Amino acid sequence: MKPTQSRSARAIVVAVAAGSLALTGCSKDSGKNAKDESKSKQDASSQSKPVVYGDTAASNGPAAAVPGAKPGGSINVYMQSDLSHMDPGQIYVSDAGQFANLVHRGLTNFQEDDKGNLTVVGDVATDSGKSSNGGKTWTYTLKDGIKDQDGNVITSADVRHTIERMYSKVIFDGPTYVQDWLSGGKYREALPDGPYKGKHLPDSVLATPDAKTVVFNFKAPQPDLPQALAMAGYAIVPQKADTKEKYDKAPKSLGPYKVAEYKTGKSLKLVKNTNWDPKTDSVRHQYVDGYNFTTTIDQASQTKRLIADQGEAKNAIQFTDSVDPAQMQSVVGNAAVNKRAIKGYQPYVWQMSFNLDRLKDKKIRDAITHAIPSQSMIQADGGKYGGELAGGLFAPTLPGFDAKYDPFGKLKKPNGDPAKAKELLKEAGVKQGTKLSYAYSNTPRGQKQMVIIKDALNKIGFDVQAKEIERATFYEQVGKLNNPFDLYMTGWGQDWPSPGTVVTPVYDGDLVADGAPNYSHIKDEKVTQGINEALTLEPAAAAKKWEEIHHRIVEEINPAAPVYYSKQIQLSGSNVGGVKYSTESSYIDINDLYLIQP
């Protein structure tokens, strides 16, 4: 069954963190250097191989040692706002996802090699899962020696509790994939109070035949289950430790670090969890003694401190914020500083979504697509270090990404093709001065891009009515089916490295509803049928089908004009070792860090 959640980790965070570059992007370049600005793939790496499902050997710990790593010391973490959540069930945005890999553990996790290729391995489980019954049944066996921070042994009852509490109204912000697959779109009706009143899902749905075994039974094949279970939202919450709403402020750790002190809106201190056994973990390390988070340092101050690299900043990292675009040249133009910067893609594709209930003529949508000056839009988001020209709706972080796919010719004409746009509008019989309602978020980036879009579309004959929306309610407003807007910029990225987590929530005609992320209201029977077929296939076999669906969406329907892929650049202090870009998280890989001089 396809997910029906109204929010996505990437959809929410894209408005906040599309690398903070997106919020304050600026550049002195007017966009004239389009050719140079678009040729930046050497600054990043893309996830080109399909995800592999690891066996027991791949899942055994300890994790491969990081060359030169030393134990000791604490890493300082710079953030400009508090963590959104610490309760795994509520975690569905990137800051909390990074935090989760330090503190929480789930049945599975992603193991990443030095080329960015990903393998799903068993985390609390002995492997990535064993499927049977045509992919409808998945069985997990728990490792020996897994304990929470208080020394309590984790059993299958804790896994059952973790899944079942997601049905409760206590949990409202986390992922819903597994619940949907087990119990349908109205999954809460199957267990309204979760496990808190002593009731459970039937064994025909979720079984725990013994303390070491967990069995998921789905109505349809779910080949992506190992990847879904690797999401932070499905990390284990021990049954004995669950304090419902209060758990969000004081979670129990299964990972290498635990919460020692938390001051809401100010700071967070993590120290070693002595009950974490590295022999059970093939992903994480515990080199440093702890992490000291300060959650009040804005992006500009973070960048300034890390460029200066003095005192405590030598031991510091940016967590999910990016380099301040206004100081970008001070980073990339200084070899010593640039050496401390990680660069890569984010999973977000910024796109101009068309309201298909209002813009029904494809020629008009194609005309707008040709007219959008993508390169100028990138310039408003930090230039070549903030984004890269997009030819399609699949990001470079997806397996099988095709860098040459460009049906609208954006790579050849990065600032648009007004002549082609006017030609299409003439064919469509669009009159000069036709009004277009364009909604934009009142962020600095949104305001700059509004000026660009309004100018470009006015030049091809439209009268653009720009409608400003508060950043906090932007996705809520454009997510309404009866919204009064013709077009709006939205962003989306995968929940795990599968095109299914892009195509399904955003372009599935069965998921058109108020609050759903199908912002264009696309309803295409062939697309929906293709989705239903692709979701039953193994990752490698599904790849070809997803690409076929992608081509139909972009070329034959065009519900959203591809504009640019978001990029990432972050800094760390000179005393932090093991720093590299993570394909899976699109941030500094939090698993391999140590201090060069503890």
C-alpha positions in Angstrom: 0.0 0.0 0.0 1.2 3.4 -0.9 2.0 5.9 1.9 -0.6 8.6 2.6 1.1 10.8 5.0 0.6 14.5 4.5 4.2 15.4 5.3 7.7 14.3 4.4 11.0 14.7 6.1 12.2 16.4 3.1 9.0 18.4 2.4 9.1 19.9 5.9 12.8 20.5 6.2 13.1 21.8 2.7 11.4 25.0 3.8 13.8 25.3 6.7 17.0 23.7 5.9 17.4 23.3 2.2 20.8 24.1 3.3 20.1 27.3 5.1 21.7 28.5 1.8 18.2 28.6 0.6 17.1 31.1 3.2 19.7 33.8 2.8 21.2 33.1 -0.7 22.8 36.0 -2.3 25.5 36.7 -4.9 27.1 39.6 -6.7 26.9 37.6 -9.9 23.9 38.5 -12.0 23.8 35.1 -13.6 25.8 36.1 -16.6 28.4 33.4 -15.8 25.8 30.7 -16.3 28.0 28.3 -18.1 30.6 28.2 -15.4 28.0 28.2 -12.6 26.3 25.1 -13.9 29.5 23.0 -14.3 30.0 22.1 -10.7 29.5 18.3 -10.5 33.1 17.9 -9.4 32.2 19.5 -6.2 29.8 16.7 -5.2 29.2 13.0 -5.5 26.0 11.3 -6.5 24.5 8.0 -5.4 24.7 6.1 -8.6 24.4 2.5 -7.5 21.2 0.9 -6.2 21.0 0.3 -2.5 22.2 -3.2 -1.5 20.6 -5.3 1.3 23.3 -6.6 3.6 23.5 -10.0 5.2 24.6 -11.1 8.6 28.3 -10.6 7.9 27.8 -7.0 6.7 25.7 -6.4 9.8 28.3 -7.6 12.4 30.2 -5.1 14.4 32.4 -3.4 15.1 32.3 -0.8 12.3 35.5 -0.5 10.2 38.0 1.7 12.0 38.6 5.2 10.7 42.3 5.6 9.7 44.1 7.7 12.3 41.2 8.0 14.6 41.9 8.7 18.3 39.7 8.5 21.4 38.9 11.4 23.7 37.7 15.0 23.8 34.3 16.5 23.0 33.0 17.9 19.7 31.2 21.3 19.8 28.1 21.4 17.6 26.7 24.6 16.2 23.0 25.0 15.5 20.8 28.1 15.0 17.7 26.5 16.5 16.7 23.7 18.8 16.2 20.1 17.7 12.7 19.5 16.4 12.3 16.3 18.3 14.3 13.7 20.3 11.5 11.0 20.5 12.3 8.6 17.5 8.6 8.3 16.7 8.4 12.1 16.1 11.6 12.4 14.1 11.0 13.3 10.4 13.4 16.1 9.7 17.1 16.3 9.1 18.4 17.8 12.4 16.8 15.2 14.5 17.8 12.5 12.0 21.5 13.4 12.5 20.9 13.4 16.3 19.3 10.0 16.1 22.3 8.3 14.7 24.2 9.3 17.8 21.6 8.2 20.2 19.0 5.9 18.7 19.1 2.5 16.9 16.5 0.7 14.8 16.1 -2.7 13.3 18.2 -1.5 10.3 20.5 1.3 9.3 22.4 2.6 6.3 26.1 1.7 6.0 28.0 4.0 3.6 31.3 3.3 1.8 33.9 5.9 0.9 32.3 6.4 -2.6 28.8 7.1 -1.1 27.3 3.7 -2.0 24.8 2.5 0.5 24.1 -0.9 2.0 21.2 -1.5 4.4 22.5 -3.6 7.3 21.0 -5.0 10.4 21.3 -2.5 13.3 19.5 -4.0 16.3 18.6 -6.9 13.9 21.1 -9.5 12.7 20.6 -8.6 9.0 18.6 -6.3 6.7 15.6 -8.7 6.9 14.4 -11.9 5.3 11.4 -11.7 3.0 9.0 -14.5 2.1 5.5 -15.0 0.8 6.3 -13.0 -2.3 7.7 -10.1 -0.3 4.6 -9.7 1.8 6.3 -11.2 4.9 9.5 -9.9 6.5 11.2 -11.6 9.5 13.8 -10.0 11.7 16.0 -11.7 14.4 17.5 -9.5 17.1 21.2 -9.5 17.9 22.5 -10.6 21.2 23.8 -7.9 23.6 21.6 -5.0 22.6 20.8 -2.9 25.7 19.4 0.5 26.5 21.4 3.0 28.5 20.0 1.6 31.7 21.2 -1.9 30.9 17.8 -3.3 30.0 18.0 -6.0 27.3 16.1 -5.2 24.1 13.6 -7.8 23.1 11.0 -8.3 20.4 8.4 -6.8 22.8 10.3 -3.5 22.5 10.2 -3.6 18.7 6.4 -4.4 18.8 5.9 -1.5 21.2 7.9 0.8 19.0 5.7 0.1 16.0 2.4 0.1 17.9 3.1 3.4 19.7 3.2 5.0 16.2 -0.5 4.3 16.0 -1.2 6.4 19.0 -2.1 10.1 18.8 0.9 10.7 21.1 2.9 10.4 17.9 1.9 13.0 15.3 5.1 14.1 13.5 6.8 11.0 12.4 6.8 8.8 9.3 3.7 6.6 8.5 5.0 4.3 5.9 5.1 1.1 7.9 1.8 1.8 9.7 0.1 2.4 6.3 1.6 -0.8 4.8 0.4 -2.8 7.8 -3.0 -1.3 8.4 -4.0 1.0 5.6 -4.3 4.8 5.2 -6.6 5.0 8.3 -4.2 3.0 10.3 -4.9 4.8 13.6 -8.4 3.1 13.6 -6.6 -0.3 13.9 -5.1 0.6 17.3 -6.4 4.0 18.4 -4.5 4.2 21.7 -1.5 2.4 20.4 -0.3 -0.2 23.0 -1.0 2.1 26.0 -4.2 0.3 27.1 -2.9 -3.2 26.7 -4.1 -3.9 23.2 -2.0 -5.0 20.3 -2.1 -5.5 16.5 -3.1 -9.1 15.7 -0.3 -11.6 15.1 -1.5 -11.8 11.5 -0.2 -8.3 11.1 2.7 -8.0 13.5 4.0 -11.1 15.3 6.6 -11.7 18.0 6.7 -15.4 18.4 9.7 -15.3 20.8 11.9 -12.7 22.4 14.3 -12.6 19.5 11.9 -12.6 16.5 9.7 -10.0 14.8 7.5 -10.8 11.8 5.8 -8.1 9.7 2.9 -9.3 7.5 1.7 -7.0 4.7 -1.2 -7.2 2.3 1.1 -6.3 -0.6 4.9 -6.9 -1.3 7.0 -4.2 0.4 10.5 -4.5 -1.0 11.6 -1.2 0.5 10.8 -2.2 4.1 14.5 -2.5 5.1 15.1 1.1 3.9 11.9 2.4 5.6 12.9 0.8 8.9 16.3 2.5 8.7 14.5 5.9 9.1 15.1 7.5 12.5 11.4 7.5 13.0 11.4 3.8 13.5 14.2 3.6 16.0 13.5 1.5 19.1 11.7 3.0 22.1 12.1 0.5 25.0 8.7 -0.4 26.4 9.7 0.1 30.1 11.2 3.5 29.3 8.3 5.0 27.3 6.9 8.1 29.0 4.6 9.1 26.1 4.8 12.9 25.5 7.6 13.3 28.0 9.8 11.0 26.1 10.5 13.7 23.6 12.6 15.6 26.2 14.4 12.6 27.8 14.7 9.6 25.5 16.6 6.5 26.4 19.7 5.7 24.3 20.6 2.5 22.5 23.4 4.2 20.5 26.9 5.3 21.4 25.8 8.5 23.2 23.1 9.5 25.6 21.5 12.7 26.7 23.2 14.1 29.8 21.8 17.6 29.9 19.1 19.4 27.8 18.2 23.0 28.1 15.3 23.7 25.8 16.2 26.3 23.1 19.8 26.7 24.4 21.9 23.6 24.6 22.3 19.8 24.7 25.0 17.7 26.1 25.7 14.1 25.0 28.1 11.7 26.8 29.1 8.2 26.2 26.5 5.4 26.7 28.5 2.8 28.5 25.9 0.1 27.6 26.5 0.5 23.9 28.5 -2.4 22.6 30.6 -1.7 19.4 30.7 -5.4 18.7 26.9 -5.2 17.8 27.2 -2.1 15.6 28.6 -2.1 12.1 27.9 1.6 11.4 28.8 3.8 14.4 31.9 4.7 16.4 32.4 6.2 19.9 35.7 8.0 19.4 34.9 11.2 21.2 33.7 11.5 24.8 30.7 13.5 23.9 29.0 16.3 21.9 28.2 19.8 23.2 25.4 21.4 21.2 24.7 25.1 21.3 21.4 25.8 19.6 21.5 29.6 19.5 24.3 30.3 16.9 23.0 31.7 13.7 24.3 30.7 10.3 26.4 33.8 9.8 28.1 33.4 13.2 28.7 29.7 12.7 30.5 30.4 9.5 32.5 33.3 10.9 33.7 31.2 13.9 34.6 28.3 11.8 36.5 30.4 9.2 38.5 32.0 12.1 39.2 28.5 13.6 40.1 29.8 17.0 39.7 28.3 20.5 36.6 26.0 20.9 35.8 26.5 17.2 38.7 24.2 16.3 36.7 21.3 17.8 33.4 22.4 16.2 31.1 21.3 13.3 28.0 22.6 11.6 25.3 20.1 12.2 22.6 20.8 9.6 23.2 24.4 8.8 25.3 25.4 5.8 28.0 28.0 5.1 26.5 31.5 5.0 26.3 32.5 1.3 27.5 36.0 2.2 30.8 34.5 3.4 31.0 31.9 0.7 34.1 33.5 -1.0 35.9 33.6 2.3 35.5 29.8 2.4 36.0 28.6 -1.2 38.6 31.4 -1.9 40.8 30.4 1.0 42.6 27.1 0.4 43.1 26.4 4.1 39.5 27.0 4.9 38.1 25.3 1.8 40.1 22.2 2.8 37.8 22.0 5.9 34.6 22.2 3.8 32.5 19.2 2.8 30.5 19.6 -0.5 27.8 17.5 -1.9 24.2 17.4 -3.1 21.2 17.7 -0.9 18.2 15.4 -1.9 15.9 18.4 -2.7 14.7 19.3 -6.2 13.3 22.8 -6.4 10.5 22.9 -8.8 7.9 25.3 -10.0 4.7 23.4 -9.3 1.7 24.1 -11.5 -1.9 23.9 -10.1 -3.3 21.6 -12.8 -6.8 22.5 -11.7 -6.1 26.0 -12.9 -3.3 25.7 -15.6 -4.9 22.9 -17.6 -3.2 23.6 -20.9 0.2 21.7 -21.1 1.5 24.2 -23.7 1.1 27.0 -21.1 2.9 24.9 -18.5 5.7 24.1 -21.0 5.9 27.8 -22.0 6.5 28.8 -18.3 9.0 26.0 -17.9 11.0 27.3 -20.9 10.8 30.9 -19.6 12.1 30.2 -16.1 15.7 31.5 -15.8 17.0 28.6 -13.7 20.5 30.0 -13.4 19.2 33.3 -11.9 17.2 31.3 -9.4 20.3 29.4 -8.4 22.1 32.8 -8.0 19.5 33.8 -5.5 20.3 30.6 -3.5 24.1 30.9 -3.1 25.3 30.4 -6.7 27.0 27.2 -7.8 27.6 26.1 -4.2 23.9 26.4 -3.4 22.4 24.7 -6.4 22.8 23.2 -9.8 20.6 23.2 -12.9 17.9 20.6 -12.9 16.8 18.7 -16.0 14.3 16.5 -14.3 12.6 15.8 -11.0 15.0 13.2 -9.7 17.9 14.5 -7.5 21.5 13.4 -8.0 21.2 11.6 -4.6 19.0 9.0 -6.1 20.4 5.7 -7.5 20.7 5.8 -11.3 20.6 9.5 -11.6 20.9 10.6 -15.2 22.9 13.8 -15.4 22.2 14.2 -19.1 18.4 14.1 -18.8 17.2 17.5 -19.9 14.0 17.5 -22.0 13.6 21.3 -21.7 17.1 22.2 -22.7 18.0 23.9 -19.5 21.7 22.9 -19.7 22.0 24.6 -23.1 19.9 27.6 -22.1 20.3 27.9 -18.3 18.5 31.3 -18.2 15.5 30.2 -20.2 14.2 30.4 -23.7 11.7 33.3 -23.9 11.3 32.9 -27.7 10.2 29.3 -27.3 7.9 30.3 -24.5 6.2 33.0 -26.5 5.8 30.6 -29.4 4.0 28.1 -27.2 1.8 30.7 -25.7 0.8 31.9 -29.2 -0.1 28.3 -30.1 -2.2 28.1 -26.9 -4.0 31.3 -27.7 -2.9 33.1 -24.5 -3.7 36.8 -24.6 -1.2 39.5 -23.7 -1.7 40.5 -20.1 -3.2 37.2 -18.9 -3.0 37.2 -15.1 -1.0 34.5 -13.3 -1.1 34.1 -9.5 2.3 33.1 -8.1 2.6 32.2 -4.4 6.0 32.6 -2.7 7.4 32.2 0.8 8.5 35.4 2.5 12.0 34.2 3.1 14.9 36.3 1.7 15.4 33.6 -0.9 11.7 33.5 -1.8 11.5 37.2 -2.1 14.6 37.4 -4.4 13.2 34.5 -6.6 9.8 36.2 -6.8 11.4 39.2 -8.5 13.1 36.9 -10.9 10.0 34.9 -11.8 7.8 37.9 -12.0 10.2 39.6 -14.4 10.7 36.6 -16.6 7.0 35.7 -16.9 5.9 39.4 -17.4 8.4 39.5 -20.4 6.6 36.7 -22.2 3.3 38.4 -21.8 1.8 37.4 -18.4 0.6 39.8 -15.7 2.1 38.0 -12.7 0.2 38.6 -9.4 2.8 37.8 -6.7 1.2 36.5 -3.4 3.4 36.5 -0.3 2.8 33.7 2.2 4.3 33.4 5.7 7.1 30.9 5.7 5.6 28.9 8.6 2.4 28.3 6.7 3.6 28.2 3.1 3.3 24.4 2.5 0.0 24.4 4.4 -1.4 27.1 2.1 -0.2 25.6 -1.2 -1.2 22.2 0.0 -4.9 23.1 0.0 -6.8 21.6 -3.0 -8.8 24.7 -3.5 -5.9 27.1 -3.2 -6.2 30.3 -5.4 -2.7 30.1 -6.9 -1.6 29.1 -10.4 2.0 28.2 -9.5 4.4 28.0 -6.6 7.9 26.9 -5.9 8.1 23.7 -3.8 10.9 21.4 -2.9 11.0 17.6 -2.4 13.6 14.9 -1.6 13.5 11.2 -1.0 12.8 9.7 2.4 15.3 7.0 1.5 17.3 6.4 -1.7 14.4 5.2 -3.8 12.5 7.1 -6.5 9.4 5.6 -5.0 9.6 8.1 -2.1 9.6 10.9 -4.6 7.1 9.8 -7.2 4.6 8.2 -4.9 3.8 11.1 -2.5 4.2 13.9 -5.0 2.8 12.5 -8.3 0.4 9.7 -7.4 -3.2 10.6 -8.4 -4.5 8.4 -5.5 -2.9 10.8 -3.1 -4.6 14.1 -4.1 -6.0 15.5 -0.9 -5.9 18.6 1.4 -2.5 18.6 3.1 -1.0 16.0 0.9 2.3 16.8 -1.0 0.8 16.2 -4.4 1.0 20.0 -4.9 0.1 20.0 -8.6 -2.9 17.7 -8.1 -1.7 15.4 -10.9 -4.1 12.5 -11.6 -2.7 10.4 -14.4 -3.9 6.8 -14.7 -0.7 5.5 -16.4 1.5 7.1 -13.7 -0.6 5.6 -10.9 -0.6 2.2 -12.5 3.2 2.4 -12.9 3.6 3.4 -9.3 1.6 0.4 -8.2 3.8 -1.9 -10.3 7.1 -0.4 -9.3 6.3 -0.6 -5.6 6.2 -4.4 -5.8 9.7 -4.7 -7.4 13.1 -5.1 -5.8 15.2 -1.9 -5.9 17.3 -2.9 -9.0 14.3 -4.1 -11.0 12.2 -1.1 -10.0 14.8 1.4 -11.2 13.8 1.1 -14.9 10.1 1.4 -14.1 10.6 4.5 -12.0 12.6 6.1 -14.8 9.9 5.3 -17.2 7.3 7.0 -14.9 9.6 9.9 -14.4 9.9 10.5 -18.2 6.1 10.4 -18.6 5.6 12.9 -15.7 8.2 15.4 -17.0 7.7 15.1 -20.7 4.0 14.2 -21.2 2.3 15.9 -18.3 4.7 18.5 -16.8 3.0 19.1 -13.5 6.2 20.9 -12.2 9.0 22.6 -13.9 12.5 21.3 -12.8 14.5 24.4 -11.7 17.6 23.3 -9.6 19.1 20.7 -7.4 20.1 21.9 -4.0 23.7 21.6 -2.9 25.4 21.4 0.4 28.6 23.0 1.9 29.5 22.8 5.6 32.5 23.7 7.7 34.3 22.0 10.6 37.1 23.1 12.8 40.7 22.1 12.0 41.0 19.7 15.0 38.0 17.5 13.9 39.0 14.4 12.0 37.1 11.8 10.0 35.0 14.6 8.3 33.3 13.6 5.0 30.1 14.2 3.1 27.4 11.6 3.6 25.3 10.7 0.6 22.6 9.3 2.9 22.2 12.3 5.2 23.5 15.0 2.8 25.5 16.5 5.7 28.7 15.8 7.5 28.8 12.1 8.2 28.2 12.0 11.9 29.4 8.4 12.4 33.1 8.7 11.8 34.2 11.9 13.7 37.1 12.1 16.1 39.4 14.8 17.5 42.9 14.9 15.9 44.3 16.3 19.2 41.9 15.1 22.0 
